[in-house]
Structures are given as C-alpha cells and as structure tokens.
Amino acid sequence: MKRALPIRRVAPRIRCRGAACLLPSGGRRQAPPLHRTPKAKAGTAPTKPLGVVSLVLALSCVSAGLGQETMPELLGEPLTLAELERRAIEHNPEIHQTTVQIRAAEGLRRQVGTYPNPRIGWRLEEESLSSGRDGGKQGGFLAQTVVTGGKLRLNRAIFGHEVERARAVHELARIRELNRVKLLYYRTVAAQRGVDVRARLAALAREAVAVTDQLWNTGAADLPDRLAIEIEAETADLELAEARHELRALWRQLVAAVGDPRLEPRRLADTLEDEVPVLGSEQALDDILAASPEMRFAQIGIQRAALAVEREKAQPIPNLELTAGVLDNRERVRPGGPPIGSELFAEIGVTLPLFDRNRGNVAAASAELERFEAEVRRARSKIEARFAPVFGGYEQEYERVRRYRERILTRAADAYELQLARYRDMAAAYPQVLVSQRTLFEAEAAYVSSLGRLWESVVLIQGMLLSEEESPAILDDAVLRRTPIELAE
C-alpha cells in the first residue's frame, strides 16, 4: 500500500537578491541591493563600477511593483468545481436526454402491461333482402380477449428491465459528462497556474531589460549581456501569450461541457494542491467493475433477454376470445303470430397453434440471450483495456509530482540562489542568472502540468474510466431505440 502523498505547493526558497524578488504567492517585497562593493585586494581593482550597479538594480527592484499577473477576464470570485458540476447537471443536454429516456421507458412499461380493451358492436343476422318478408335478427354484443400464459406479466417484467437499462444509460451519461467537466476543470486550473508562472517570468525579464538598458547607458553592461536579456524577455512574453491563448481555449471547452451559456469565464478555485488519493491497481479495477454502468447495462441485458425467451415461448399459448350479446329475433313464432323476441348468444374461441408455433422468434430471443452473455465479457475486457494505460499514467504522474516536489524544485531554487550569489560576487555573468531563473520557472510549470495530469488520472479512475474520447456503445441512439415494442402486441 502506497503512502499518501500530501501534495503541497512548493515555495522555492528565493531571497531578494536579483532584479526582482520571487515569492510563492507571486508578490514581492523590497529587495536589498544586489551588489555590495567588495573590498579590493592589494594590487587589484574591481572590473566594473559595482556601486552604480547596486544602486540601479536596487531602485529598479523597489519601483517595479511586481505582482502576480492574471488575465483580466479571469478575475473575480473563484469558481469552484462543485458549482460547475451543479450547473452541468442542470444544463448539460446529454444528461437531460437520458433523463427523458427513463420516462419513455417507464411509459412503455405501463403500456405493454395493459389489458386489451373490450370490443362492443352491433350484429345483424338473417335479414331478408326481399320486401314484405318478416324476420331477421339484430342486437348488440360485447367481446373480450383474455390473455393467457402470463404474457402481460412477462411484458411488464421485460420493460421493467428496459427502465433499468435506461437508468444505467443515464448514470453513464451523468458520470461521463461530469468527468468531462472535471477533466477540463483541472486542465484549466493548471493552465491558469501556468499563466501566473509565465506572467511572473515575463515581468522579471522585462525588469531585467530595463535595468540592463540603464547599465548599458552607464557603460556597466556588455552588449552580449544586453542582447541575451532582450531575447529572454521576448521569449517570456511569447510564452505568456501562448499560455493565455491556451487558457482561453480551455475555458471555451469548459463552458461547452457545462452547457450553461450564461457561464462567464472567471478565475477557478485552485485545488491542485489538495491531497491526492492513493489508489491500488487491483482494488481500483474491482471498484470500477462492481459499479460501472457499462457492466450494469450488460448484466441487465442478460436478465431482460432471458425473460424475452420465456415470453416468446409463451406466445403460442392461445388467448381466449369471448363474445356475448343479445339479439332481437323478429321471426314470427307462427304465421301471423308474435315475433320470437330477444335471444342470448355467446362465443368462445381460441387460435390453434398448428402451423405457427413461434419457433423462429424463440430461436432469435435465445441468440440475443447468448449475445448479452458475451457482452458482459466484452464490456469487462474493454474496461480492463482502458484501465491499464490510465492507471499507468496515474502511477507515472504520482512519482513525477513527488520528485518535483521533493527534489527538482528545491534544487532549481538552490541553483538560482547560487547563481545570484556568484553574480553578486562578480563570478558569473547575468545571462547565467537568467538561465537558472528560467530553469526554475520551467520546473515550476512542469510541476503544475504534471500535477494537473495526475488529477486527470484520478478523475478517470474514480469516474469509471468514462471520458469523451471513448464513448461506450450503449450511448448510441440506435441501441436505445432498439426496444421490443412488438412484445406488447
């Protein structure tokens, strides 16, 4: 059993020594002078006017006012994942469609179990076509079909399973659409955090350009250093623009997944640092197989198909056709005498299953039962096939996040500090500081991306591996419409 990994945001241990001060929150505090004029050794002299450099860099750091830059359209009260899920349940069209499908299946269940209506009519018999002749019979009758063999009971049972299958489809659609929202939520939060990281890096690079320009004017900076810093600033601005473009694109996808056109893009509540659940391979797969709507749909299909076989076997059992009525017989008892009057009649009949014994339908229903038995095995193998790469990705990202948090970020921060110290002591050029600074920011960006992918793996594993990329066949409309209406006849 793995030990729980409490994922926390790692704050690089950076002190204000350079052109700007990197803080965990993206803010800044007043920095001390970058340089202190070292005591000159006997027979040596400083190679650059360090007092001027210290003064310019210190004033620049104080006046820059660096803060965590955010996209203007993502300001405001943070939007939580729970709120997005609530809106998705209310507005997502696919969830609504499957809810309506349940009502349709319930209506069919009521219909197929309804007893046949009686038939009422008028009968005319022995009516003479010759004029002037007495006789003939006429009157009313009532006919009723008596269903035998438990056919209506079996109809209700079969369509009861249709209702259960519709509920399984609804649950699958609900989980899949909520998974889609969750996946986009974590991707958007990671992109949002990436924008923050890139914005801080771009701000530091722009400030470094301004400082270098001042040093260039005083003759305290070399041309290669100036060009390197300008390239760094341009690269940082370009990466920031790309990160913002990606964030806007993810927000458009998130709004579409929720299905609420009134949802306005704003900052999402950052939950990437919440404790990541520790999952075991065998237990996770067993939980999915036990609760998966795909497995439930296939298992209900077996029960429904078994009832359909029983129903088709009951079909040849003849129903009773009962008819009764009263006729007014106008034939005379004797010539010139009174008419015979009212007569009661009754009929009972059955259809003899001599030629059609429904054997073809029984064979078809038996084949459908065998197909659903194989469908259970197929659904299980499909789930296992989807589970393998998802859980592998979970384990990979779990280890990656742990290493970033425990090793890479702290070492990148230490390297940055050391380069700043060397630059302060004139043992390194400023481009080397930029390289270590970029390494630190890229490590933080990679950490955030890996953390987002880790949460995506958790969402898929806890969400029965249901995602938009691979939709189960039971969401196909053709499957949903394949309802045995003929059983009601």
Stockholm file with secondary structure:
# STOCKHOLM 1.0

chainA/1-489         MKRALPIRRVAPRIRCRGAACLLPSGGRRQAPPLHRTPKAKAGTAPTKPLGVVSLVLALSCVSAGLGQETMPELLGEPLTLAELERRAIEHNPEIHQTTVQIRAAEGLRRQVGTYPNPRIGWRLEEESLSSGRDGGKQGGFLAQTVVTGGKLRLNRAIFGHEVERARAVHELARIRELNRVKLLYYRTVAAQRGVDVRARLAALAREAVAVTDQLWNTGAADLPDRLAIEIEAETADLELAEARHELRALWRQLVAAVGDPRLEPRRLADTLEDEVPVLGSEQALDDILAASPEMRFAQIGIQRAALAVEREKAQPIPNLELTAGVLDNRERVRPGGPPIGSELFAEIGVTLPLFDRNRGNVAAASAELERFEAEVRRARSKIEARFAPVFGGYEQEYERVRRYRERILTRAADAYELQLARYRDMAAAYPQVLVSQRTLFEAEAAYVSSLGRLWESVVLIQGMLLSEEESPAILDDAVLRRTPIELAE
#=GR chainA/1-489 SS CCCCBCCCCCCCCCCSCSSSCCCTTSCCCCCCCSCCCCCCCTTCCCSSCHHHHHHHHHHHHHHHCCCCCCCGGGCSSCBCHHHHHHHHHHHCHHHHHHHHHHHHHHHHHHHHTSCCCCEEEEEEESCCSSTTCCCCEEEEEEEEEECCTTHHHHHHHHHHHHHHHHHHHHHHHHHHHHHHHHHHHHHHHHHHHHHHHHHHHHHHHHHHHHHHHHHHHHTCSCHHHHHHHHHHHHHHHHHHHHHHHHHHHHHHHHHHHHTCTTCCCCCBCCCTTSCBCCCCHHHHHHHHHHHCHHHHHHHHHHHHHHHHHHHHHHTTSCCEEEEEEEEEEEEESSTTSCEEEEEEEEEEECCCCSSCCCHHHHHHHHHHHHHHHHHHHHHHHHHHHHHHHHHHHHHHHHHHHHHIIIIIHHHHHHHHHHHHHHHHTTSSCHHHHHHHHHHHHHHHHHHHHHHHHHHHHHHHHHTTTCBTTBCCGGGCHHHHHCCCGGGGC
#=GC SS_cons         CCCCBCCCCCCCCCCSCSSSCCCTTSCCCCCCCSCCCCCCCTTCCCSSCHHHHHHHHHHHHHHHCCCCCCCGGGCSSCBCHHHHHHHHHHHCHHHHHHHHHHHHHHHHHHHHTSCCCCEEEEEEESCCSSTTCCCCEEEEEEEEEECCTTHHHHHHHHHHHHHHHHHHHHHHHHHHHHHHHHHHHHHHHHHHHHHHHHHHHHHHHHHHHHHHHHHHHHTCSCHHHHHHHHHHHHHHHHHHHHHHHHHHHHHHHHHHHHTCTTCCCCCBCCCTTSCBCCCCHHHHHHHHHHHCHHHHHHHHHHHHHHHHHHHHHHTTSCCEEEEEEEEEEEEESSTTSCEEEEEEEEEEECCCCSSCCCHHHHHHHHHHHHHHHHHHHHHHHHHHHHHHHHHHHHHHHHHHHHHIIIIIHHHHHHHHHHHHHHHHTTSSCHHHHHHHHHHHHHHHHHHHHHHHHHHHHHHHHHTTTCBTTBCCGGGCHHHHHCCCGGGGC
//
